[in-house]
Amino acid sequence: MTARDGRADHAERNRRYWDDEAAAWHGPLARGHWSQTEPRWGLWATPESRVRALPDDLAGMSAIELGCGTAYVSAWLARAGARPVGVDLSEKQLATARAMQAEFGIGFPLVLGKAEAVPCADDTFDLAISEYGASLWCDPYQWIPEAARLLVPGGLLVFMRYSPLFALCAPPEGPASATLSRPHFGLGRLDRGNRVEFVLPHGEMLRLLRSCGFVIEDLIEIQAPRPAHRDYPEVSAEWARQWPSEEIWKARLTD
């Protein structure tokens, strides 16, 4: 089963998109993410102390970041004592990640590959994590079973994505509005010109996670702060103060 219509062209389209975007993420933007003293999540830089998405004690935990991009999330984990591995299909994004590793003196493995087919053994990691990586750019019917395969029994999956409400209110071009722009039923794969995103409705996501052996521990809907540091082309802070533009899921693999 795949999201919406079964087309499998998204990986190559998204690889090309992120290769093209790599220059914009190299330098000050990547450095800003890597230099954060406290993890800050998503569009609104929501502090970890507010959402408590990560385990209290990461020391010694083996972790995999699925769709790591410039790997700043893995850097968070490494600073906290975890042993992360970052996986991404864009060589240019990983080149920036390697440059940041050298600049900040934080080393961990970086793997070129798809988050939907990771070249790692079963039952390897205590934590699987994705902040707008696999959680948005990969087919959930492929990457979530893969996360389950990679996790040890009792392992934790944490991922951030756009909320379904945002996806319903976001037109093909321009910012989200207060008007529904697409049907709820059938929501899944969103073709956006040169890229493909995936946002499943809550019920479908819940059933998928359960079918892969996960028990949902939390669903954290993010509200933009006042004041916010900026607006985005796809969503304004004012919109995201009224409705959640993004959310964090926490799910644990059953023993």
N, C-alpha and C positions, 0 to 999 in steps of 0.2 A: 504493500500500500504506500502511496506517496501523496503529498499534499496537493490537493485540487485535481490535477489532470495527468499526473504521471510523467510529464516531460522532464528530461534529465539534463538539460542544457545549462542549468544555472551555474554549475561549478566553473565552467570555462568563461562564461560571461562575467561572473563575479571576480574571477582571477584577473581578467583583463581590466575590469573597473578598478580594482585595488592596485594593480600595477600602475595604472594611469594616475591614481591618487597619491602614490607613494611620495612624490616630491613635496606635496603640500604637508604631509605628515612628518617629513624629515626636518630636523632642526628644532626651532623654538617650540612647536606644538608637541612633538614627542618628548622633548626635554622637560616641558612643563608637566606632562603626565608622570614622567619618571621621577621628578624631583619632589612630588607630593610626600609630605611627612605622614599624612593619614590618608588611607584609601578614600577616594571620592568617586561615587558612582554616576555614570550616565551623563545625560545632557545638562542636568542641573547641579552637577558636582555635589551630589548628596553625600554627606560624610558617613563613613562606616559606623561611627559612634551613634548615629541616629537610626540606621536601619538594622544594624547587627546581623548582616547577612553571612558573615564569615564565622567559623568556629572561634571560640574564645582563645584557644591555644592551638596555634598552627605549628609549633616547634616539632620537627621531625616528620611531619606529614608529607607523604608523596602526593603530588598534585599535577594535574594536566589541564592546561588552558586550551580550549578548543576554539580555533580561529583567533589566534593571539595577536595578529597584526604587529604592532611595534612592541608588544609583550610587556606593557607597563603593569598589567594585572599580575603577571608572573613575578615582576619585580616587587610588587607589594608583598606577595607570598614569600619570596626569598628573604626579604628584610625581616619578616616575622619568624623566620626559622624553618619554613617549609622547604621541600625539595621539588620545585616545579619543573615541568617540561612544557614548552610552548610549541603548538602545532599550527601552521598556516600554509595556505596554498600559494601565497604571493611571495616569490623570492625577493622582490623589491621591498616589501614590508619587513621581511626578516632581515634584510640588509640594514635597515634602520634600527631594528632591534639589536643587532650585533654591535652597531656603532654606539648605541646607548649603553649596552653592557660594558664596552670598553671605557666609555666616558665615566660611568658611575661605579665601575669596579664590582659589578654584580654579575656573576656567571651562572648560567644554567643551560641545559640542552635546548636547542631550537631545531625543530624538525619540519622539513618541507613536505607537506602532504595534506590530504583532505581530512577534515574532521569527521567525515562520514565513513572513512576507512583508514583508521590510524594504524601505523606500523608498530604497534606495541602489543604485548601479550595480554591475555585475559587476566582479570583479577590483579591488577598492578597498582592502582592508585586509590588513596583514601579520599581524595577530593577531585571532582571534575568541575570546571568553572568556565563560564563564558559571559563576557560583558559585550553585547552587540558583536559577537563573533559568529560562531556556529549558530547561536541562538536566534540570529536574524537572517543570516546569509545562507544557511544550509537547510535542507529538507528535514523537518523534525522527525519524519518517519524513518529517516536514516541516521541522523546524528544522535538522537536520544537512545535508541537501542545500542548504538556504538558506545555511548557514555556508560550505559549499564554493563556492557561487556568489559569495559576497562576498569570499572570500580570493583573493589573488594566488597564482600558482603558487609552491609552496614555503612558503606561509603556514602558520601554526601555529594549531591549535584546542586550547584548554585548557578543560576543564569538570569541575565537581565535582557529584556527585549522591549520593543514597542508594545503598548497595551492594545488589545483588540478594539477598544473604543477609539483610540487614535487612528488605527487603520481604517475604521469605518467612516471617520470624519475627514480623512485626508484625501483630497482629490489627486488625480494623476500628476498635476503640477500645482504648486502653490501651497500655502499653509493650511493646516487643519482649521475647519470652521465649526460652527454650532449646528451644521446641517449634515445629516448622514449622506455620504457620497457613494456607498456601495452596499450590497446586501450583507446581512450577517451570515445567512446560510450560504455555504460555499466559500466563506473566507478562508484563505490559506496561502496560496502563492500570489504574490503581487509583482507583476511585471512592470518595471519602471524604466523603460527604454533600454539603457545599456547595462542594467543590473536587475537582479531578482531578489526579492525579500520574501520572508515567510512569517506570517502571524496567524496562528491558529486561535479560534475562539476558546474561551476558558473551558467549556465542557469537553471539547475535543482534546485539548491539551491534558486535562485531568485524566481522561480515559487512556490516552496514549502513555502517560507516565505510569499509571497503574498497570497497564498491560506489560510494561517492561520491568515490573517488579518494584516500583518506587512507591513510597508512602509520602504524601505531601506534608511538609512540616510548616510551611508558611508561604503566603503570597503577599508581597509588600508592594502596594500601589504608591507611586512616587508623586508628590505634589511639589511644584516649583516653588522656590522660596520667594519672599518679598523683602528686599528687592532681589531680582535675579541678575546675574552677571551679563546676560545677553538674551536676545531672541535668536531663533533659527529659521531658515527658509521654510522648513516643514512644519514648525509649530512655534507659537509665541509663548512667552512666559505667562501672559495673562490667560491664555487658553489652559495651560498646564497648571495654573492655580485653581481652576474650576473642575477640571477633569484630569485623570492620570494619563500622561503621554507615555509613560514607561512603567515597568513593574519588574520585581525580582521574585523569582521562584526558588524555593528551597525544598528539595525532595531527597529522601534517604532510601537507599537500596536495601530491601529486606534481607535478613540473614538466611 
